[in-house]
Amino acid sequence: MDNIELWQSVLAQMQFHISKANFSTWFQNTEIISKNCEKIIISVPNAFSKEWLSNKYNKLILKTLHDIDDSIKELDFVIKPQPLKNNPIKITIENERPEDSQLKFEEFKVNKETNLNPRYLFSNFVVGSFNELAHAAALAVAENPGLTYNPLFVYGGTGLGKTHLIQAIGNKISEESKKKKVKYISSEKFVSSIVSAIRTNSMETFKASLAPIDVLILDDIQFIAGKNKSQEEFFHVFNSLYEKNKQIILSSDRPPNAIAELEERLRSRFEGGMIADVSLPDYETRLVILKTKLQEKNMDLPEDVLDYIATNVKKNIRELEGALNKILIYNKINQGLNLETVKKLLKGFVFSPFDVANYKKIIETVSKFYNLEEKNLFDPTRRKEIVKPRQVAMFLLRRELKYSFPAIARKFGGKDHTTAIYAFKKIQQENEENSKLTEELNLIKQRIYSA
């Protein structure tokens, strides 16, 4: 058996042990480049693939190789860069030295026809347990638009990679099928276009402009909530595209059932396809993300520094990149970076519930989540749309800040403390029985701690 056949056999076995998403992410562009006695050398396309395969799949790959050929007892990985298919357009400065350019942000031209950013690709999207389902669903949609999951609804907190993922679908479809018309639109711009069309009596023209689209990608769809006319028009656009098997991809900061003031007919359609969440990345994934960014910048940092960043900066991926950039800029200007210096530099980034959770943030976050004004939480009313958010706020003040029940009652206008006890117990019980409420509470807490 030659090296090609041997590796094909290994890959065939690996697909039974790991998810399709992880297989396509980490085993693409790998091959056996040498077999010397008991040792196999496998080439990988980049440093983070090497890191991930070495740490996560070394034992499984070696066992699979040994099962096929029992003379194989050792395994190693080497980097063999692949030619880039999508070269980013980089803005350079005259007389700029190569090392100076490494820390500058690369700028990319958004495709005027699709509105897609060419840097959002599957190849540079880091997959972990926190986004594995969403990534697998996105790949499936990219391979069979309009046929696999329609609509695809991806939700999660700010800065976790939703926009990257949904635009990666559009970029992959555009690259592989030039005939398909892809359009990415933010919901705010979409609503603005509808308002403008209503004002100028050109709604039919606006709808006609969307009719030829094969793949419609709408970001932050929660902004359409409460805008009745926009929801009505989007309902017709949705139906028109869906009936023609055109792919619809939506992102939101929460699942459809948690979007207040969303028409039931739209909620039903959003839930009719695939719903996938993107949560907070775990430590291992945060470390891979950091090493991926370093690889892109062709830079390096000590392992203890990377470990500190990955351990302590937990809010979201955007925050993680911000922390890394701050360290890289300091490291370039100053000599002798050490862990103590890093701790001082990242003081504002480090995640601590006691630092970021307080009464004001809980009230503000709960109000925004349920599309209320803060003063509404304190209204002496028994309306369901007010009572539930008020009970959630009371529950979080007790659970997260350890407020006493009399203190909670005073915050809500001197209500009897038995009201606060009732609210806490009611939400606590529903949280154990109602997965929808559990999801809402998790999203609210995520926002409180990443505010």
Secondary structure, 3 states (H helix, E strand, C coil): CCHHHHHHHHHHHHCCCCCHHHHHHHCCCCEEEEEECCEEEEEECCHHHHHHHHHHHHHHHHHHHHHHCCCCCEEEEEECCCCCCCCCCCCCCCCCCHHHHCCCCCCCCCCCCCCCCCCCCCCCCCCCCCCHHHHHHHHHHHHCCCCCCCCEEEEECCCCCHHHHHHHHHHHHHHHCCCCCEEEEEHHHHHHHHHHHHHCCCHHHHHHHHCCCCEEEEECHHHHCCCHHHHHHHHHHHHHHHHCCCEEEEEECCCHHHCCCCCHHHHHHHCCCEEEEECCCCHHHHHHHHHHHHHHHCCCCCHHHHHHHHHHCCCCHHHHHHHHHHHHHHHHHCCCCCHHHHHHHCCCCCCCHHHHCCHHHHHHHHHHHCCCCHHHHHCCCCCHHHHHHHHHHHHHHHHHHCCCHHHHHHHCCCCCHHHHHHHHHHHHHHHHHCHHHHHHHHHHHHHHHHC
